[in-house]
């Protein structure tokens, strides 16, 4: 499907109007737009979680696997992040089940 010249120009005009958030607070809000349950959050540590606990957990992985290069470091960091998310998933599951039990 071919886009007409008129439509292309309209798209360019509309695109030029919005450049996204400007303030630091606006940028932070925008970055968190897609976070709903935190299982796929880009920042591994959510605002409600302890950054120190996350870093301690990550350091355990780095000490255990001792990556030799950037690629290995990336894999170890991903593993630590996945472990952190898995712990979060367990906490979410417990909270949901507790709510279900309270309803019964």
DSSP file (Angstrom, degrees, kcal/mol; ACC not computed):
  #  RESIDUE AA STRUCTURE BP1 BP2  ACC     N-H-->O    O-->H-N    N-H-->O    O-->H-N    TCO  KAPPA ALPHA  PHI   PSI    X-CA   Y-CA   Z-CA
    1    1 A X              0   0    0      0, 0.0     2,-0.4     0, 0.0     0, 0.0   0.000 360.0 360.0 360.0 125.8    0.0    0.0    0.0
    2    2 A X        -     0   0    0      1,-0.0     2,-0.4     0, 0.0     0, 0.0  -0.703 360.0-132.4 -92.8 136.9    1.5    3.3   -1.1
    3    3 A X        -     0   0    0     -2,-0.4     2,-0.0     1,-0.1    -1,-0.0  -0.728  25.3-123.1 -87.6 132.7    1.3    6.4    1.1
    4    4 A X     >  -     0   0    0     -2,-0.4     4,-2.5     1,-0.1     5,-0.2  -0.332  18.4-116.5 -72.4 158.0    0.1    9.5   -0.8
    5    5 A X  H  > S+     0   0    0      1,-0.2     4,-2.4     2,-0.2     5,-0.2   0.882 117.0  53.8 -60.2 -39.2    2.3   12.6   -0.8
    6    6 A X  H  > S+     0   0    0      2,-0.2     4,-2.1     1,-0.2    -1,-0.2   0.914 110.1  46.0 -62.6 -44.2   -0.5   14.5    1.1
    7    7 A X  H  > S+     0   0    0      2,-0.2     4,-2.4     1,-0.2    -2,-0.2   0.890 111.3  53.0 -66.3 -40.3   -0.6   11.8    3.8
    8    8 A X  H  X S+     0   0    0     -4,-2.5     4,-2.0     2,-0.2    -2,-0.2   0.908 110.2  47.2 -61.7 -43.9    3.2   11.8    4.1
    9    9 A X  H  X S+     0   0    0     -4,-2.4     4,-2.4     2,-0.2    -1,-0.2   0.891 111.1  51.6 -66.1 -39.9    3.3   15.6    4.6
   10   10 A X  H  X S+     0   0    0     -4,-2.1     4,-2.6     2,-0.2     5,-0.2   0.908 108.9  51.3 -63.1 -41.7    0.5   15.4    7.2
   11   11 A X  H  X S+     0   0    0     -4,-2.4     4,-2.5     1,-0.2    -2,-0.2   0.902 110.3  49.2 -61.3 -41.5    2.5   12.7    9.1
   12   12 A X  H  X S+     0   0    0     -4,-2.0     4,-1.7     2,-0.2    -2,-0.2   0.912 111.3  48.8 -65.6 -42.4    5.6   14.9    9.0
   13   13 A X  H  X S+     0   0    0     -4,-2.4     4,-0.7     2,-0.2    -2,-0.2   0.932 114.2  45.5 -62.9 -45.2    3.7   17.9   10.3
   14   14 A X  H >X S+     0   0    0     -4,-2.6     3,-0.8     1,-0.2     4,-0.8   0.894 111.4  52.9 -65.7 -39.3    2.1   15.9   13.1
   15   15 A X  H 3< S+     0   0    0     -4,-2.5     3,-0.2     1,-0.2    -1,-0.2   0.815 104.3  56.6 -65.5 -29.9    5.4   14.2   14.0
   16   16 A X  H 3< S+     0   0    0     -4,-1.7    -1,-0.2     1,-0.2    -2,-0.2   0.684  97.7  64.4 -75.4 -17.4    7.0   17.6   14.3
   17   17 A X  H << S+     0   0    0     -3,-0.8     2,-0.5    -4,-0.7    -1,-0.2   0.873 100.2  50.3 -74.4 -38.0    4.5   18.8   16.9
   18   18 A X     <  +     0   0    0     -4,-0.8    -1,-0.1    -3,-0.2     3,-0.1  -0.896  45.8 166.2-112.0 125.2    5.4   16.3   19.7
   19   19 A X        -     0   0    0     -2,-0.5    -1,-0.1     1,-0.4     2,-0.1   0.209  53.5-114.9-114.5  11.2    8.9   15.7   20.9
   20   20 A X        -     0   0    0     10,-0.0    -1,-0.4     2,-0.0     7,-0.1  -0.269  62.2 -16.3  84.4-174.5    7.9   13.8   24.0
   21   21 A X        -     0   0    0      5,-0.2     3,-0.0     1,-0.1    -3,-0.0  -0.297  49.9-171.4 -66.9 148.6    8.4   14.8   27.6
   22   22 A X        +     0   0    0      5,-0.0    -1,-0.1    -2,-0.0     2,-0.0   0.784  60.5  73.0-107.9 -43.4   10.9   17.6   28.4
   23   23 A X  S  > S-     0   0    0      1,-0.1     4,-2.3     4,-0.0     5,-0.2  -0.341  84.2-119.5 -75.1 157.5   11.2   17.6   32.2
   24   24 A X  H  > S+     0   0    0      1,-0.2     4,-2.3     2,-0.2     5,-0.2   0.893 116.1  52.0 -61.5 -40.2   13.1   14.9   34.1
   25   25 A X  H  > S+     0   0    0      1,-0.2     4,-2.3     2,-0.2    -1,-0.2   0.907 109.9  48.9 -63.5 -41.4    9.9   14.1   36.0
   26   26 A X  H  > S+     0   0    0      1,-0.2     4,-2.5     2,-0.2    -2,-0.2   0.882 110.3  50.9 -64.9 -39.0    8.0   13.7   32.7
   27   27 A X  H  X S+     0   0    0     -4,-2.3     4,-2.2     2,-0.2    -2,-0.2   0.893 110.2  49.6 -66.2 -39.7   10.7   11.5   31.2
   28   28 A X  H  X S+     0   0    0     -4,-2.3     4,-1.1     2,-0.2    -2,-0.2   0.912 112.0  48.2 -65.0 -42.5   10.6    9.3   34.3
   29   29 A X  H  < S+     0   0    0     -4,-2.3     3,-0.5     1,-0.2     4,-0.2   0.926 112.5  49.0 -62.0 -44.5    6.8    9.0   34.1
   30   30 A X  H >< S+     0   0    0     -4,-2.5     3,-1.4     1,-0.2     4,-0.3   0.882 106.8  55.4 -63.9 -38.9    7.0    8.2   30.4
   31   31 A X  H 3< S+     0   0    0     -4,-2.2     3,-0.3     1,-0.3    -1,-0.2   0.778 109.0  48.7 -65.1 -25.7    9.6    5.6   30.9
   32   32 A X  T >< S+     0   0    0     -4,-1.1     3,-1.5    -3,-0.5    -1,-0.3   0.359  79.6 104.7 -95.6   5.5    7.3    3.8   33.4
   33   33 A X  T <  S+     0   0    0     -3,-1.4    -1,-0.2     1,-0.3    -2,-0.1   0.855  82.1  45.2 -55.5 -38.8    4.2    3.9   31.1
   34   34 A X  T 3  S+     0   0    0     -3,-0.3     2,-0.7    -4,-0.3    -1,-0.3   0.483  85.5 106.6 -89.2  -0.6    4.5    0.2   30.2
   35   35 A X    <   +     0   0    0     -3,-1.5    -3,-0.0     1,-0.2     6,-0.0  -0.684  29.6 141.5 -82.1 116.1    5.1   -1.1   33.7
   36   36 A X  S    S+     0   0    0     -2,-0.7    -1,-0.2     0, 0.0    -2,-0.0   0.711  81.7   4.1-116.7 -52.9    1.9   -2.8   35.0
   37   37 A X  S    S-     0   0    0      0, 0.0    -2,-0.1     0, 0.0    55,-0.1   0.545  90.6-123.5-113.7 -11.8    2.9   -5.8   37.0
   38   38 A X  S >  S+     0   0    0      7,-0.0     3,-0.6     1,-0.0    50,-0.1   0.469  78.2 115.5  86.3   1.8    6.7   -5.5   36.9
   39   39 A X  T 3  S+     0   0    0      1,-0.2    50,-0.1    49,-0.1    46,-0.1   0.775  90.3  27.0 -76.5 -24.2    7.5   -8.9   35.4
   40   40 A X  T 3  S+     0   0    0     -6,-0.1    -1,-0.2    45,-0.0     4,-0.1   0.026  87.3 150.4-122.7  27.8    8.9   -7.3   32.3
   41   41 A X    <   -     0   0    0     -3,-0.6    -9,-0.1     1,-0.1    44,-0.0  -0.342  44.4-141.2 -63.7 137.9   10.1   -4.1   33.7
   42   42 A X  S    S+     0   0    0    -11,-0.2     2,-0.5     2,-0.0    -1,-0.1   0.962  93.3  60.6 -67.7 -52.9   13.1   -2.5   32.0
   43   43 A X  S    S-     0   0    0      1,-0.2    -2,-0.1     2,-0.0    -3,-0.0  -0.665  85.1-144.6 -72.2 128.6   14.7   -1.3   35.2
   44   44 A X  S    S+     0   0    0     -2,-0.5     2,-0.6     1,-0.1    -1,-0.2   0.866  84.8  58.3 -61.8 -34.8   15.2   -4.5   37.1
   45   45 A X  S    S-     0   0    0     -3,-0.1    -1,-0.1     4,-0.1     6,-0.1  -0.859  78.8-148.8-104.4 119.7   14.4   -2.8   40.4
   46   46 A X    >   -     0   0    0     -2,-0.6     3,-1.9     1,-0.1    -2,-0.0  -0.336  31.5-103.0 -79.8 166.4   11.0   -1.1   40.8
   47   47 A X  T 3  S+     0   0    0      1,-0.3     4,-0.1    -2,-0.1    -1,-0.1   0.780 122.3  54.0 -61.0 -27.4   10.5    2.0   42.9
   48   48 A X  T 3  S+     0   0    0      2,-0.1    -1,-0.3     0, 0.0     2,-0.3   0.467  99.9  78.8 -86.7  -1.1    8.9   -0.1   45.6
   49   49 A X  S <  S-     0   0    0     -3,-1.9     2,-0.6     1,-0.0     3,-0.1  -0.712  89.4-101.3-108.9 159.0   11.9   -2.5   45.8
   50   50 A X     >  -     0   0    0     -2,-0.3     4,-2.1     1,-0.2     5,-0.1  -0.672  20.6-161.5 -81.4 117.0   15.3   -2.1   47.5
   51   51 A X  H  > S+     0   0    0     -2,-0.6     4,-2.7     1,-0.2     5,-0.2   0.863  94.0  56.2 -63.4 -35.4   18.0   -1.1   45.1
   52   52 A X  H  > S+     0   0    0      2,-0.2     4,-2.3     1,-0.2    -1,-0.2   0.903 106.6  48.9 -64.2 -41.2   20.6   -2.2   47.6
   53   53 A X  H  > S+     0   0    0      2,-0.2     4,-2.3     1,-0.2    -2,-0.2   0.907 111.9  49.4 -64.7 -41.6   19.0   -5.7   47.8
   54   54 A X  H  X S+     0   0    0     -4,-2.1     4,-2.6     1,-0.2    -2,-0.2   0.941 112.0  47.5 -61.6 -46.9   18.9   -6.0   44.0
   55   55 A X  H  X S+     0   0    0     -4,-2.7     4,-2.4     1,-0.2    -2,-0.2   0.874 111.0  51.5 -64.2 -37.2   22.6   -4.9   43.8
   56   56 A X  H  X S+     0   0    0     -4,-2.3     4,-1.7     2,-0.2    -1,-0.2   0.916 111.2  48.1 -64.3 -42.2   23.6   -7.4   46.5
   57   57 A X  H  X S+     0   0    0     -4,-2.3     4,-1.5     1,-0.2    -2,-0.2   0.912 112.6  48.6 -63.1 -43.1   21.7  -10.2   44.6
   58   58 A X  H  X S+     0   0    0     -4,-2.6     4,-2.4     1,-0.2    -2,-0.2   0.889 108.0  54.5 -64.2 -39.6   23.5   -9.1   41.4
   59   59 A X  H  X S+     0   0    0     -4,-2.4     4,-2.7     1,-0.2     5,-0.2   0.855 102.1  57.9 -65.2 -34.5   26.9   -9.1   43.1
   60   60 A X  H  X S+     0   0    0     -4,-1.7     4,-2.2     2,-0.2    -1,-0.2   0.927 109.2  45.7 -58.6 -45.3   26.3  -12.7   44.3
   61   61 A X  H  X S+     0   0    0     -4,-1.5     4,-2.6     2,-0.2     5,-0.3   0.913 112.5  49.7 -64.9 -43.3   25.9  -13.7   40.6
   62   62 A X  H  X S+     0   0    0     -4,-2.4     4,-2.0     1,-0.2     5,-0.2   0.908 113.5  46.4 -63.3 -41.0   29.0  -11.7   39.5
   63   63 A X  H  < S+     0   0    0     -4,-2.7    -1,-0.2     2,-0.2    -2,-0.2   0.891 114.7  47.5 -67.1 -39.3   31.1  -13.2   42.3
   64   64 A X  H  < S+     0   0    0     -4,-2.2    -2,-0.2    -5,-0.2    -1,-0.2   0.921 124.5  28.1 -69.4 -44.9   29.9  -16.8   41.6
   65   65 A X  H  < S-     0   0    0     -4,-2.6    -2,-0.2    -5,-0.2    -3,-0.2   0.658  84.5-156.7 -96.8 -16.9   30.3  -16.7   37.8
   66   66 A X     <  -     0   0    0     -4,-2.0    -3,-0.1    -5,-0.3    -4,-0.1   0.900  19.7-136.9  41.1  70.1   33.2  -14.2   37.5
   67   67 A X        -     0   0    0     -5,-0.2    -1,-0.1     1,-0.1     3,-0.1  -0.242  12.2-156.1 -59.1 141.6   32.6  -13.1   33.9
   68   68 A X        +     0   0    0     -3,-0.1     2,-0.3     1,-0.0    -1,-0.1   0.626  69.5   9.7 -95.3 -16.7   35.7  -12.7   31.8
   69   69 A X  S  > S-     0   0    0      1,-0.0     4,-2.4     0, 0.0     5,-0.2  -0.890  88.4 -84.3-151.6-179.8   34.5  -10.3   29.2
   70   70 A X  H  > S+     0   0    0     -2,-0.3     4,-2.3     1,-0.2     5,-0.1   0.854 122.5  53.7 -61.9 -37.2   31.6   -8.0   28.3
   71   71 A X  H  > S+     0   0    0      2,-0.2     4,-2.1     1,-0.2    -1,-0.2   0.938 111.5  44.3 -65.4 -46.1   29.5  -10.7   26.8
   72   72 A X  H  > S+     0   0    0      1,-0.2     4,-2.6     2,-0.2    -2,-0.2   0.890 112.0  53.7 -64.9 -38.5   29.7  -12.9   29.8
   73   73 A X  H  X S+     0   0    0     -4,-2.4     4,-2.6     1,-0.2    -1,-0.2   0.902 107.5  51.5 -61.8 -40.6   29.0  -10.0   32.1
   74   74 A X  H  X S+     0   0    0     -4,-2.3     4,-2.3     2,-0.2    -1,-0.2   0.925 110.8  47.7 -61.9 -44.1   25.9   -9.2   30.1
   75   75 A X  H  X S+     0   0    0     -4,-2.1     4,-2.4     2,-0.2    -2,-0.2   0.911 112.4  48.4 -63.9 -42.4   24.7  -12.8   30.5
   76   76 A X  H  X S+     0   0    0     -4,-2.6     4,-2.5     2,-0.2    -1,-0.2   0.904 111.7  49.8 -66.1 -40.5   25.4  -12.9   34.2
   77   77 A X  H  X S+     0   0    0     -4,-2.6     4,-2.4     2,-0.2    -1,-0.2   0.893 110.7  50.1 -64.1 -39.0   23.6   -9.5   34.6
   78   78 A X  H  X S+     0   0    0     -4,-2.3     4,-2.7     2,-0.2    -2,-0.2   0.915 110.2  50.5 -64.3 -41.3   20.6  -10.9   32.7
   79   79 A X  H  X S+     0   0    0     -4,-2.4     4,-2.4     2,-0.2    -2,-0.2   0.920 110.8  48.2 -61.9 -44.2   20.6  -14.0   34.9
   80   80 A X  H  X S+     0   0    0     -4,-2.5     4,-2.2     1,-0.2    -1,-0.2   0.906 112.5  49.4 -62.6 -41.3   20.6  -11.9   38.0
   81   81 A X  H  X S+     0   0    0     -4,-2.4     4,-2.3     2,-0.2    -2,-0.2   0.895 110.8  49.3 -65.1 -40.0   17.8   -9.8   36.6
   82   82 A X  H  X S+     0   0    0     -4,-2.7     4,-2.3     2,-0.2    -2,-0.2   0.885 109.9  51.4 -66.6 -38.2   15.7  -12.8   35.7
   83   83 A X  H  X S+     0   0    0     -4,-2.4     4,-2.2     2,-0.2    -2,-0.2   0.915 109.6  50.6 -62.0 -42.1   16.3  -14.2   39.2
   84   84 A X  H  X S+     0   0    0     -4,-2.2     4,-2.0     1,-0.2    -2,-0.2   0.914 112.0  47.0 -61.7 -43.8   15.1  -10.9   40.7
   85   85 A X  H  X S+     0   0    0     -4,-2.3     4,-2.6     2,-0.2    -1,-0.2   0.864 109.0  54.5 -67.4 -35.6   12.0  -11.0   38.5
   86   86 A X  H  X S+     0   0    0     -4,-2.3     4,-2.1     2,-0.2    -1,-0.2   0.895 107.8  49.7 -65.2 -39.8   11.3  -14.7   39.4
   87   87 A X  H  X S+     0   0    0     -4,-2.2     4,-1.9     2,-0.2    -1,-0.2   0.908 110.8  50.5 -62.6 -40.7   11.4  -13.7   43.1
   88   88 A X  H  X S+     0   0    0     -4,-2.0     4,-2.5     1,-0.2    -2,-0.2   0.902 107.5  53.5 -62.8 -41.5    9.0  -10.9   42.3
   89   89 A X  H  X S+     0   0    0     -4,-2.6     4,-2.7     1,-0.2    -1,-0.2   0.898 107.5  51.4 -61.6 -40.1    6.7  -13.3   40.4
   90   90 A X  H  X S+     0   0    0     -4,-2.1     4,-2.3     2,-0.2    -1,-0.2   0.902 110.1  48.7 -62.6 -40.6    6.6  -15.5   43.5
   91   91 A X  H  X S+     0   0    0     -4,-1.9     4,-2.3     2,-0.2    -2,-0.2   0.890 111.6  49.5 -66.2 -39.3    5.7  -12.6   45.7
   92   92 A X  H  X S+     0   0    0     -4,-2.5     4,-2.6     2,-0.2    -2,-0.2   0.923 110.4  50.7 -64.5 -44.3    2.9  -11.6   43.3
   93   93 A X  H  X S+     0   0    0     -4,-2.7     4,-2.6     1,-0.2     5,-0.2   0.922 110.7  48.9 -59.4 -45.0    1.6  -15.2   43.2
   94   94 A X  H  X S+     0   0    0     -4,-2.3     4,-2.5     1,-0.2    -1,-0.2   0.914 111.6  49.1 -61.2 -43.5    1.5  -15.3   47.0
   95   95 A X  H  X S+     0   0    0     -4,-2.3     4,-2.1     2,-0.2    -2,-0.2   0.903 112.1  48.3 -64.4 -41.2   -0.3  -11.9   47.2
   96   96 A X  H  X S+     0   0    0     -4,-2.6     4,-2.3     2,-0.2    -2,-0.2   0.925 113.0  47.3 -65.2 -44.4   -2.9  -13.1   44.7
   97   97 A X  H  X S+     0   0    0     -4,-2.6     4,-2.4     1,-0.2    -2,-0.2   0.889 110.0  53.1 -65.2 -38.4   -3.5  -16.4   46.5
   98   98 A X  H  X S+     0   0    0     -4,-2.5     4,-2.2    -5,-0.2    -1,-0.2   0.904 109.3  49.7 -61.0 -41.2   -3.8  -14.5   49.8
   99   99 A X  H  X S+     0   0    0     -4,-2.1     4,-1.6     2,-0.2    -2,-0.2   0.909 110.5  50.1 -64.7 -41.1   -6.4  -12.3   48.3
  100  100 A X  H  X S+     0   0    0     -4,-2.3     4,-1.7     1,-0.2    -2,-0.2   0.904 110.5  49.3 -62.3 -42.2   -8.3  -15.3   46.9
  101  101 A X  H  < S+     0   0    0     -4,-2.4    -1,-0.2     1,-0.2    -2,-0.2   0.902 109.1  52.4 -65.5 -40.4   -8.2  -17.0   50.3
  102  102 A X  H  < S+     0   0    0     -4,-2.2    -1,-0.2     1,-0.2    -2,-0.2   0.840 107.1  53.5 -63.4 -32.9   -9.5  -13.8   52.0
  103  103 A X  H  <        0   0    0     -4,-1.6    -1,-0.2     1,-0.3    -2,-0.2   0.877 360.0 360.0 -69.7 -37.8  -12.4  -13.7   49.6
  104  104 A X     <        0   0    0     -4,-1.7    -1,-0.3    -5,-0.1    -2,-0.2   0.498 360.0 360.0 -69.2 360.0  -13.5  -17.2   50.4
